[in-house]
Amino acid sequence: MSVLEIREYPDPVLKKPARKLKPGDVENLPELIGDMIETMDDAPGVGLVQFAVYNVTTEPVFLTVDFQRPTGLSYERDDIRDRWGETARSTVNLDCGRVVIDATTTEPNYSLPGCNDVRKAGVAGSGGVAGSASGSISAGSASFTVRVFEESGPAGELTPCLTCAVTSMPGAPPGYERVVVQLPARPAPNPVAQLPRKLWVHGAIRTVAVFRPQNEAPPFADIAFQDGTVVAGKVQATETGCTNYRAPLTFQGNWFCIRQSTQSRYRGLTRARLTASGQDLQLRVFTSLDGVSLPVDSMGGVAHPAYFSQFSRTWGQVIFSFGAQPVWNTTEVLPPIL
């Protein structure tokens, strides 16, 4: 057995069609399955659960998912505040004049518009203040949502479903939380678009207050920096000015700003880890045409025998084993300080 490499989106290999199986490939199948199981166990984290749903009708279908609230959740969090990073830049040729320092030295006139120096490298405190926290999460403080992706094209590409509205709804059995998502209809029949729409539904945990960077109040967003890194957090302040100057060739010459930059002071999450003590997460999955009417079962659903299908032989019950492993584990790379 061996651990395989895990390819993550947007790795180009994920968009390539698989080659056809050869007779000899089947002989290696048991070894491949063993390697995949070992790779899954070795991976630093897993999603909650995902499953495919087909809509064969020409009208929207509502998918209802009842998430069992897990117990025994714990968290670890590392974060940063008051750190500076570059969030925008542009090439300019701005005359910044000159200020005479002594008989041989001049510098830009930083008081001119756009000529102020916003470089933060080496400035005391520009690297921010680090923090950390850890502890347990009560079962009621973690809420759930679903994210829906549609599979299409010969390579089975997944694209976010922008029209799949997700709503939290009352009516879940005790110890569960109900989420309803509207799945889009199949296009009107024609020679091209008669196949059912295949949608992948991903369960996710959201709104866990303990992961807020240094207990900052929401809202939060992904902060994109010019070096390509992205940090989840909140911008606290911004300064726009110059980071690169062109020195004059003569003592009488002027300085020019050749690159302007927006520097953002932010607080953000640098590491997060969510762990569940070994347990099973149970989901109840139903479909309907109104998002409300559900089948009768032992957990108290409402009678509506017509427009729903069983996800499995146990009234749509899906069981996902957490095991003693992280449910979510991530580390953010911070951008450089300019």
C-alpha positions in Angstrom: 0.0 0.0 0.0 1.1 3.6 -0.6 -0.2 7.1 -0.3 -1.1 8.7 -3.6 -0.8 12.3 -4.7 -4.0 14.3 -4.3 -4.7 16.7 -7.2 -6.7 19.7 -6.2 -8.6 22.2 -8.3 -7.5 24.0 -10.6 -4.9 21.3 -11.5 -5.1 20.9 -15.3 -5.2 17.1 -15.0 -8.6 17.3 -13.4 -10.0 18.5 -16.7 -8.5 15.8 -18.9 -10.6 12.8 -20.0 -9.5 9.5 -18.5 -8.0 6.9 -20.9 -9.9 3.8 -21.6 -9.2 0.8 -19.4 -7.0 -2.0 -20.7 -7.4 -5.7 -19.8 -4.4 -5.6 -17.5 -5.7 -2.6 -15.5 -8.4 -4.7 -13.8 -5.7 -6.9 -12.2 -4.3 -3.9 -10.3 -7.7 -2.7 -9.1 -7.6 -4.2 -5.6 -4.2 -2.6 -5.0 -5.5 0.8 -6.3 -8.5 0.6 -4.0 -6.2 0.0 -1.1 -4.0 2.9 -2.0 -7.0 5.2 -2.3 -8.2 4.2 1.2 -4.8 4.7 2.6 -4.6 8.1 0.9 -8.0 9.1 2.3 -6.9 8.2 5.8 -3.6 10.1 5.5 -5.2 13.3 4.1 -5.3 16.3 6.5 -9.0 16.8 6.2 -12.2 15.8 4.4 -15.4 17.5 3.3 -18.5 16.8 5.3 -20.3 14.8 2.5 -21.1 15.1 -1.2 -23.6 13.3 -3.4 -25.0 13.6 -6.9 -28.6 14.6 -7.7 -30.2 14.3 -11.1 -33.2 16.5 -12.1 -34.9 14.8 -15.0 -38.0 17.1 -15.0 -38.5 20.4 -16.8 -39.4 22.2 -13.5 -37.4 23.1 -10.5 -37.0 20.5 -7.7 -36.4 21.3 -4.1 -33.8 19.2 -2.2 -34.2 19.1 1.6 -31.2 18.0 3.7 -31.5 17.5 7.5 -28.0 17.7 9.0 -27.5 16.0 12.3 -25.8 18.4 14.7 -22.5 16.8 15.6 -21.1 16.7 19.1 -17.6 16.7 20.4 -16.3 19.3 18.0 -13.1 21.2 18.8 -11.2 23.9 17.1 -7.7 25.5 16.8 -7.2 28.9 15.3 -4.2 31.1 14.5 -4.7 34.6 13.2 -3.0 38.0 12.7 -4.1 41.6 13.0 -2.6 45.0 12.0 -0.5 43.4 9.3 0.1 45.3 6.0 -0.1 43.9 2.5 -0.3 45.3 -1.0 -3.8 44.9 -2.5 -3.5 47.1 -5.6 -0.7 48.6 -7.8 -0.3 50.6 -11.0 2.6 51.8 -13.1 2.8 55.7 -13.2 5.2 58.4 -14.1 4.3 61.1 -11.5 6.5 64.1 -10.9 7.2 64.3 -7.2 9.5 67.3 -7.3 12.4 67.4 -4.9 13.3 68.5 -1.4 16.9 69.5 -0.6 18.3 67.6 2.4 21.9 68.9 2.2 24.5 70.1 -0.4 24.6 66.6 -2.0 21.2 65.0 -1.2 17.6 65.4 -2.3 14.5 63.4 -1.8 10.9 63.3 -3.3 8.5 65.9 -2.0 6.3 63.4 -0.2 3.6 66.1 0.4 2.6 66.2 -3.3 -0.6 64.3 -4.2 0.3 60.6 -4.9 3.9 61.0 -3.8 3.5 60.0 -0.2 5.7 57.0 0.7 3.5 53.9 1.7 6.3 51.3 1.9 5.9 49.3 5.1 8.9 47.0 5.0 11.0 47.6 8.0 8.4 49.9 9.7 7.9 48.9 13.3 4.6 46.9 13.8 3.9 46.4 10.0 4.2 42.7 10.5 1.1 42.6 12.7 0.3 41.0 16.0 -0.3 37.2 16.0 -2.9 35.5 18.1 -4.3 32.0 18.7 -7.2 30.2 20.4 -8.5 26.7 20.8 -11.4 25.0 22.6 -14.6 23.1 22.1 -17.6 24.0 20.0 -21.1 23.5 21.3 -23.4 21.5 19.0 -25.8 24.5 18.5 -23.2 27.0 17.4 -22.2 25.4 14.1 -24.8 25.8 11.4 -24.9 24.1 8.0 -25.3 25.0 4.4 -24.9 23.3 1.0 -23.0 24.3 -2.1 -24.2 23.0 -5.4 -22.1 22.5 -8.5 -23.3 21.3 -11.9 -21.4 18.7 -13.9 -21.3 19.2 -17.6 -19.2 18.7 -20.7 -17.3 15.7 -21.9 -14.7 16.1 -19.1 -17.3 16.4 -16.4 -16.4 19.9 -15.4 -18.0 21.3 -12.2 -19.3 24.9 -12.2 -21.0 26.6 -9.3 -24.8 26.7 -9.6 -25.5 30.4 -9.2 -29.3 30.0 -9.4 -29.4 27.3 -6.6 -31.0 29.3 -3.8 -30.2 27.8 -0.3 -32.5 28.5 2.7 -32.5 27.4 6.3 -35.9 26.1 7.2 -37.7 25.1 10.4 -39.3 21.6 10.9 -36.2 19.5 11.3 -36.4 16.6 13.9 -34.7 17.3 17.3 -31.0 17.3 17.0 -31.1 18.1 13.3 -30.9 21.3 11.2 -32.8 21.7 7.9 -31.5 23.3 4.7 -33.5 23.5 1.5 -32.0 24.2 -1.9 -33.7 24.8 -5.2 -32.3 22.7 -8.0 -32.7 24.1 -11.6 -35.0 22.5 -14.1 -33.8 20.6 -17.2 -34.1 22.9 -20.3 -37.2 22.4 -22.5 -36.7 19.3 -24.6 -34.8 19.7 -27.8 -32.3 17.6 -29.7 -29.4 19.0 -27.7 -30.7 19.5 -24.2 -32.6 16.3 -23.2 -30.3 14.8 -20.7 -31.0 15.2 -17.0 -29.0 17.9 -15.1 -26.4 16.3 -12.9 -25.7 18.4 -9.8 -23.3 17.7 -7.0 -24.4 18.8 -3.5 -21.7 19.5 -0.9 -22.5 19.8 2.7 -20.5 22.5 4.6 -20.3 24.0 8.1 -20.6 27.8 8.2 -20.9 30.6 10.7 -18.7 29.2 13.4 -17.9 32.3 15.5 -14.8 30.8 17.0 -13.0 31.1 13.7 -13.4 34.8 13.5 -9.9 36.4 13.4 -9.2 37.7 16.9 -13.0 37.8 17.5 -13.5 40.5 14.9 -17.2 41.1 14.0 -18.4 40.1 10.5 -18.6 40.5 7.6 -15.5 38.8 6.3 -14.2 38.4 2.8 -11.4 36.9 0.9 -8.6 39.6 0.7 -6.7 39.3 -2.6 -3.1 40.5 -2.6 -0.9 41.5 -5.5 1.5 38.5 -5.0 -1.5 36.2 -5.7 -2.1 35.1 -2.1 -5.7 35.3 -0.6 -6.4 35.6 3.1 -9.8 35.2 4.7 -10.4 38.3 7.0 -11.2 41.9 7.0 -9.4 45.1 5.8 -9.0 47.5 8.7 -7.5 50.5 6.8 -5.9 51.4 3.5 -3.2 53.8 2.3 -2.5 54.7 -1.3 0.7 56.3 -2.4 4.1 55.5 -3.9 6.4 52.5 -3.4 8.9 52.9 -6.2 10.7 56.2 -7.0 13.1 57.1 -9.9 16.0 59.2 -8.7 17.0 62.2 -10.8 20.2 62.1 -12.9 21.3 65.5 -11.6 21.1 67.4 -8.3 18.7 69.8 -9.9 16.4 67.1 -11.3 13.1 66.0 -9.9 12.1 62.6 -8.4 9.4 60.6 -10.1 7.0 58.0 -8.7 7.0 55.0 -11.0 4.7 52.7 -9.1 1.7 53.5 -7.0 0.3 51.0 -4.5 -2.6 50.5 -2.2 -1.4 49.1 1.1 -4.1 47.5 3.3 -3.9 46.9 7.0 -5.9 43.8 7.8 -6.7 41.0 10.2 -7.1 37.5 9.0 -7.1 33.8 9.6 -3.7 32.1 9.2 -4.6 28.6 10.3 -7.8 26.8 11.2 -8.5 23.2 12.3 -11.9 21.7 13.1 -11.9 18.2 14.6 -14.7 15.8 15.6 -14.3 13.0 18.0 -15.0 9.8 16.2 -18.7 9.7 15.4 -21.2 9.3 12.5 -22.8 12.3 10.9 -26.3 11.4 9.7 -28.1 13.3 6.9 -31.7 12.8 5.8 -32.2 13.8 2.2 -35.6 14.3 0.4 -36.9 15.9 -2.8 -40.2 17.7 -3.4 -41.8 20.2 -5.7 -42.4 22.8 -2.9 -39.5 22.4 -0.5 -41.9 21.8 2.4 -43.9 18.6 1.9 -41.9 15.6 3.0 -42.7 11.9 3.3 -43.9 10.2 6.5 -41.2 8.3 8.3 -40.2 7.4 11.9 -38.7 10.8 12.5 -41.9 12.8 12.0 -42.0 14.0 8.4 -45.2 15.4 6.9 -47.3 13.2 4.6 -47.0 13.9 0.9 -46.7 10.7 -1.1 -46.5 12.1 -4.6 -43.4 14.2 -5.4 -40.4 12.8 -3.7 -37.8 10.0 -4.2 -35.9 8.0 -1.7 -32.2 8.7 -1.7 -31.6 5.2 -0.3 -33.7 2.4 1.2 -33.8 4.1 4.6 -35.7 7.2 3.6 -32.8 9.2 2.3 -30.6 8.6 5.3 -26.9 9.1 4.6 -24.3 8.2 7.2 -20.8 9.7 7.0 -18.2 8.6 9.5 -16.0 11.4 10.8 -13.5 9.1 12.5 -10.8 10.6 14.8 -9.5 13.0 12.2 -9.8 16.7 11.3 -12.9 17.6 9.4 -11.3 20.8 8.2 -7.6 21.8 8.3 -6.2 24.8 6.5 -3.2 27.1 6.6 -3.0 30.5 4.9 0.2 31.8 3.3 0.6 35.5 4.2 1.7 38.0 1.5 5.1 39.8 1.8 5.3 43.3 3.4 6.5 45.9 0.8 
